[in-house]
Amino acid sequence: MKDFVELPLKLGNKRKILAKIVRVGAQILEKRIESLAPDDPSTPGSQISENIDVNLTDQTADGVVAYIGPNKKGFIAGFAELGTAHQVETPFISTGYEQVAEDALGSIKKELGDFIQGELTK
């Protein structure tokens, strides 16, 4: 039990550690969403997959928020995802999330477990 009491003292900059671990899972979601993006190479500006990013916000020692989705240049992704009066919806963001969310969370759990185990063995 003593190791667990001392563990927070060993962690140092917890914010950076959490961000690194969460980014691993977020990148799994990012890659899946990019692979499902309905790109149209013949239409300029419609390369949605090139504009899917991971942004980590609200980083504290207690948590981090990961935004996985279109950046400002990829604003047309919303039209594809939800559809418009002239375009049928092509839900690739929600579909990608449903397909790999458990894998991403499992990856985060594994990374965190590996990190803690590594700290305990130092």
C-alpha positions in Angstrom: 0.0 0.0 0.0 2.9 2.3 0.7 3.8 2.5 -3.1 0.3 3.8 -3.9 0.6 6.6 -1.3 3.9 7.7 -2.8 2.9 7.3 -6.4 1.4 10.9 -6.8 4.7 12.3 -5.6 6.5 10.4 -8.4 4.2 11.6 -11.1 5.6 15.0 -11.4 3.7 16.9 -14.1 0.5 14.9 -14.1 -1.1 17.2 -16.7 1.4 16.3 -19.4 1.2 12.6 -18.5 -2.6 12.6 -18.8 -2.5 14.5 -22.1 0.0 12.0 -23.6 -2.1 9.0 -22.5 -5.4 10.5 -23.6 -3.9 11.4 -27.0 -3.1 7.7 -27.7 -6.8 6.8 -27.5 -7.9 10.0 -29.3 -5.6 9.2 -32.2 -7.4 5.8 -32.6 -10.7 7.7 -33.0 -9.1 10.2 -35.3 -7.7 7.6 -37.7 -11.0 5.8 -37.9 -13.0 9.0 -38.6 -10.4 10.0 -41.2 -10.8 6.6 -42.9 -14.6 7.0 -43.1 -14.7 10.6 -44.2 -16.6 11.1 -47.4 -13.9 12.8 -49.5 -14.5 13.9 -53.0 -11.2 14.4 -54.8 -12.9 16.0 -57.8 -14.3 18.8 -55.6 -11.8 21.4 -54.3 -12.0 21.9 -50.5 -13.9 18.6 -49.9 -11.0 16.6 -48.5 -12.5 16.2 -45.1 -10.1 13.5 -43.9 -7.2 16.0 -44.2 -9.0 18.3 -41.7 -9.7 15.9 -38.9 -7.6 16.7 -35.8 -7.2 15.9 -32.1 -7.2 18.9 -29.8 -6.7 18.5 -26.1 -8.3 21.1 -23.9 -9.1 21.8 -20.3 -5.9 20.1 -19.2 -5.5 19.8 -15.4 -3.9 17.4 -13.1 -7.2 15.7 -12.7 -8.3 15.3 -16.3 -8.2 16.4 -19.9 -10.8 16.8 -22.6 -10.1 15.5 -26.1 -11.9 17.0 -29.1 -11.6 14.7 -32.1 -13.2 16.1 -35.3 -13.0 18.6 -38.0 -10.9 21.7 -37.6 -11.9 25.1 -39.0 -10.9 24.2 -42.5 -13.0 21.1 -42.3 -16.3 22.9 -41.5 -18.0 21.1 -44.4 -17.7 17.8 -42.4 -20.8 18.9 -40.5 -22.8 19.1 -43.7 -21.7 15.6 -44.6 -22.3 14.2 -41.1 -25.8 15.6 -40.7 -26.9 16.2 -44.2 -28.5 19.3 -45.7 -31.6 20.1 -47.8 -29.5 19.2 -50.9 -27.2 16.5 -49.4 -28.0 13.1 -47.8 -26.3 12.6 -44.5 -23.2 10.4 -44.3 -22.6 9.9 -40.6 -18.9 9.1 -40.5 -17.9 10.8 -37.2 -20.6 9.1 -35.1 -20.1 5.9 -37.0 -16.3 6.0 -36.4 -16.9 6.7 -32.7 -19.3 3.8 -32.4 -16.8 1.5 -34.1 -13.7 2.2 -32.1 -14.7 4.0 -28.9 -14.1 0.8 -26.8 -10.8 0.2 -28.4 -9.7 3.8 -27.7 -10.8 3.6 -24.1 -9.0 0.2 -23.7 -5.9 1.8 -25.1 -6.1 4.6 -22.6 -6.5 2.2 -19.8 -3.6 0.1 -20.9 -1.3 3.1 -21.3 -2.3 4.4 -17.9 -1.8 1.0 -16.3 1.6 0.6 -18.0 2.7 4.0 -16.9 1.7 3.4 -13.3 3.4 0.0 -13.3 6.5 1.6 -14.7 6.5 4.2 -11.9 6.0 1.6 -9.2 9.0 -0.4 -10.4 11.4 2.6 -10.4 
